[in-house]
Amino acid sequence: MSTPVDDSKPLDDPKPSADAKPFDDALDPVDPLSRERSHLTDSRAALRAMREDVESLDIRDVTANWVNAEVLARQIDERIKALADLSDTPLFFGRLDYLHPPGADRAEGADGERPRPEDAYQTLYIGRRHVHDHDGDPMVIDWRAPVSQPFYRASKKDPLDVALRRRFGYTGGDLTAYEDEHLSDPAEAARTSKLLQQEIERPRVGPMRDIVATIQPEQDEIVRSGLGGTVCVQGGPGTGKTAVGLHRVAYLLYAHRERLARTGTLVIGPNRSFLHYIEQVLPALGELAVKQATVDDLVAHVEVRGADEAPAAIIKGDARMAEVLRRAVHSHVTLPTEPVVVVRGSRRWRVPAHELEDIVRELLDRGIRYGAAREALPQRIAHAVLVQMERSGEAPDDRVQDAVARNSAVKAAVKAVWPPVDPAKLVLRLLTDADFLAVHAEGLLSEDEQKTILWAKPVRSAKAAKWSPADAVLIDETTDLVQRTHSLGHVVLDEAQDLSPMQYRAVGRRCTTGSATVLGDLAQGTTPWATRSWDEALAHLGKSDGVIEELTAGFRVPTDVITYASRLLPHIAPGLTPVASVRENPGFFDLRPITDTAEVVAACEELLGNEGSTGLIVADARVPSLAAALTAAGITYLAPGEETTQDTRLTLVPASLAKGLEYDYVVLDEPQAVVDGEPDERTGLRRLYVALTRAVSGLIVTHAAPLPTQL
């Protein structure tokens, strides 16, 4: 277990070599590596004991009823899952030796924060979750704890009272090496961590993994930013923006557990393949309750069976449509022209038309949702009747008001003045009734724009309609105009650059009372309506006060590859800062003219000779021919989203699905075909930029046709 360090004793063990070579325990049974392995073994035993303690809990006599028992049993089950020890995942990855106990100057109640157990220790092991022994003493500190922050932030210039930072190297789940940085020793020069580089460049097989051991200072600042504010991260390929967003969720759940347990968290990705790729990151960090969805999932009020041409989708995704819908919804309200007469017993109570009109206008002026106002209207009419009753000497109570609100005359008046609105039927009418659309789009959409979104053929009903994804977003907007959308505590929106303004509004409705983390790269926007600026995106999201951060250090893409891909930036995102690769391993990059698909297959076979995953990225139209070529050659392959294994490490990726994915090695086939597969050149070049930057260790570009002139 970790124990306080006596100031008179050395703060660290003898340093290993700068290259962090593994040690052989047989040569020195008491060497530092053996002691660290012993601590790992003890920590795993302590975690196992923590899990067994939870499994042994008997709740039969502590719950009042079966409902409480079910809730408590579920909470215990989730706790047991969170305490799982994954054999191939290091329990701790670092160690800090402080010059002084971190909480030495922390007084009880200072800054509203109570002292923590770990504050009394000078040597702390940093890992994915907290582990304590049977006495409650910390053996591993959660990476999200405040006392762990110097592991990511401390430097030679600002050591943050850290004497030693130790990183551990693992093979599988076995601790095999360590590497020290003496941050408070002026005699030791700053140097790049070999273990850090090795972890960053480690081959990728299977789904995306966490980066908790390699978070950089600029990434850590974003991860630990507060829950109250929205953060937008502009990050080029390989800068780790997706991982930063996921680790920010994990941090917020740690720092604001109870609040987010009540309000909920959600990760939104561009497609199912992407969500499958990232789905293991949060569970590996001990967070099991975060939901994942695509934007299409959020707005699935109707079955989507159709698709729009780009011009129609652009207009439907324009923020002006929000006002068109608002006008259309409220056009159903008509000012009353007849009084309401309520009969109770032998008395008749009359609410004149002018008073009803005042009630309706007041509800309209308040700007509350259509459905909420409709629910309030019968109570307002009933209240007017109760005022008359009181003036006549009666003493009605709330039960009388409720009874009046349910009176048939009041119900009839409400139905006539403020009828119910079905969102799908309203959108259908807008898209099929030219006159109805013209009235509500006046001054917003031109005649040509109105004609562009009108359906050519009438539809019998909303159920029979072939709705497009953009139509579903319009229905979601209308649904929110009628009834408030439930808001979550925090939402992470990844690959945000591809969203339309109306899609941003749909996401924003899910966090009106919460905050958001927005992740994206303007250069990778591949939709006709792609985001032009993050300020504009945040405004549509309803988070204009959000902070924009930029990540420019590339940890994933090799130097030669990102340099080549960056030739496209002046044509697809002028003014955007190019990513600068900080990897020591340059990887490799090769341009290969070819004559047939057999040479593409040969390039795949060549890369499969290396350790790690390989992706063959091709223009969507060329997928069938390349699939046939791979099958003929006897090479098995996966589709995007399917998990790679040691036996099957090749994935055939349509260019349209490559975004957000990464592979150790990539063969990119026919760049010009990728460009030609999009409706316009700028979108095609952006799609090509995405495809060029999916490789972690090496890229081969094969082409029979000439390369795009921009390259």
Secondary structure by P-SEA (a helix, b strand, c coil): cccccccccccccccccccccccccccccccaaaaaaaaaaaaaaaaaaaaaaaaacccccccccaaaaaaaaaaaaaaaaaacccccccccccccccccccccccccccccccccccccccbbbbccbbbbcccccccccccccccccccccccccccccccbbbbbbbccccccbbbbbccccccccccccaaaaaaaacccccccccccccccaaaaaaaaccccbbbbbbcccccaaaaaaaaaaaaaaaacaaaaaacbbbbbcccaaaaaaacccccccccccbbbbccccccccccccccccaaaaaaaaccaaaaaaaaaaacccccccbbbbbbcccbbbbbcaaaaaaaaaaaaaacccaaaaaaaaaaaaaaaaaaaaaaacccccaaaaaaaaacaaaaaaaaaccccccaaaaaaaaaccaaaaaaaacccccaaaaaaacccccccccccccccaaaaaaaaaaaaaacccccccbbbbcccccccaaaaaaaaaacccbbbbbbbcccccccccccccaaaaaaaaccccbbbbbbcccccccaaaaaaaacccccccccccccccccccbbbbbbbbbccaaaaaaaaaaaacccbbbbbcccccaaaaaaaaaaaacccccccccccccccccccccccccccccccbbbbccaaaaaaccccaaaaaaaaaaaacccccbbbbbbcccccccc
